[in-house]
Amino acid sequence: MKILVDHERCEGNARCVKLAPTVFQTDEKDQLLLLQPEPGPELHAAVEAAVARCPRQALSIDE
């Protein structure tokens, strides 16, 4: 699993951070940072939930 971010769409709502804080983080300007662009299997469910709940559809998964 590889996480893709469309930074043009991301508004920094941080819903992904709440669902998978070891994978996603925002900086002081509310820009999304990927801490783990290719998370292990133990994080897949949390990442999939974060992708599904992104209000701007800025996240996607490349299998």
Buried (B, 14 or more C-beta within 10 A) or exposed (E): BEBEBEEEEBEEBBBBBEBBEEBBBBEEEEEBEBEBEEBEEEBEEBBBBBBEEBEEEBBEEEE
